[in-house]
Amino acid sequence: MSLNKLSAQDISKQIKTKKLSAVEALDFFIARIETHNPTLNAVVATRFDEARAEAQQADAKQARGEPLQVLHGVPMTIKDAFEVEGVTCDVGAPNFAGKVSTQSSLVVERLRHAGAIIIGKTNTPIFCSDWQSFNAVHGTSNNPYHLEHTPGGSSGGAAAALAAGLTPMEYGSDIGGSIRVPAHYCGLFGHKPTHGLVPQIGHVPPVHGALAEGDLAVVGPLAKTVDDLETLFDATLGTHGPMAQAMQIALQGPRFETAQGLRVGIWADDAFCAVDTEIAAAIEAAGKTLETLGAEVKPVKPDFDLAWNTQIYALLLNPIMGRGFSDSIHQRMQKTVDAASDDDMSYATLQARGIRLLHKDWLMWDEHRAQLAAKWQAYFQQVDVLLCPVSPTPAMPHMQEPNVYARPFSVNGETRGYMENIVWPGVATVCNLPATSVPLPPHSSGLPMGMQIIGPAYEDKTPIGVARLLEQAGYGFQAPRDFA
């Protein structure tokens, strides 16, 4: 069987049982990249020679009979946002173009400690700040299911490479759906961890060499199977720095032992941010599948409305997104704030208010977040997970108008604003909750669809466990026809 049809775990087993060498596995995926990347433009930097030396070392280690790690000898690409020593890390930004990292991110170090071999880096939008992956440095990444559509962002190159079989596993980051949206657009599993469980040190943005770990943003895995997803998550999980001297993280397992003990809430659509009818129906059907397996399924959502959640999200997110903006952009945002009426809740105005937010006002919005978190805690007394959309539509066609507010798209025949793509990711992000993306059956357009399973804070194993139940029931990755 061709290696692109195997999971990372299966490749690791073949290497460990000497049915395959690490060098052979590496050469296979290098060939896949050289054959298919010109079509996809997913991989934007490579380190093939260094990776081959590491694969040879992995094979020599095995020949000596030394203990082998969980991902021993498995090659992989990684999102360009993660620093890899000796490789460029420009995240699509012209002012970072050609910037070579002098040290690797903690995630990369942990993946290598688990035995993985980094062979290249995958494309992002500029500064990882879009749901499409295109930029002036590396160009546009294409969706392997339909080349005229985006694979998503900001982990879009990662998702395209993984779905097309250029790599057996990937690692991304997420502050506005950047793991979950590409997983949804490319029919993959993805996991946005609880904030703080996996270190962000060595991720760009903010800047190369930054040591502070910001609010809302997380890093997490993308995979074609739940086992691979959990293996990558476990391999990178844990404290670091002074905290690592005092404690380590030991997550409890899922809340349930079997589907019969599982309680599931569903929030498949909302008038505030309408969802494609096929996606909403597929989420409802996934709930029915879990119900058939014995779960208790309830059409109940948390006790807050989507508009209020989005407002809080915008006022917490945009100070982060605007920290590197020029003075001229800040001045323009202030003019928008000054001109807006108090009741203007358009996203353009919320964005401007967030970018210009004073710290004293941020503290007020942080208190609103704490109130939301209390509502989530009450909700998770009733249910164990929530099934909800990731995005209003399947993968959008390429839209590269510089003004994002001039990129309208259609939901059920109605024109909606591009920034509505922020709404459903924010359901999990505002309160830093874990969320696992799961593939749904394809859309009638032939494009993949997915949903997110949101779980209680620090109980990441629960949404991952529900994803495994659905995978066992037939909800899994389906390779794109032209890259099978």
Beta strands, then each sheet from edge to edge (+ up, - down):
strand 1: 43-46
strand 2: 75-79
strand 3: 117-122
strand 4: 134-135
strand 5: 139-140
strand 6: 170-174
strand 7: 189-192
strand 8: 218-223
strand 9: 263-266
strand 10: 296-298
strand 11: 385-388
strand 12: 409-411
strand 13: 414-416
strand 14: 435-440
strand 15: 449-454
sheet 1: 1+ 3- 2-
sheet 2: 4+ 5-
sheet 3: 6+ 8- 7+ 14- 15+ 11- 9- 10-
sheet 4: 12+ 13-
end
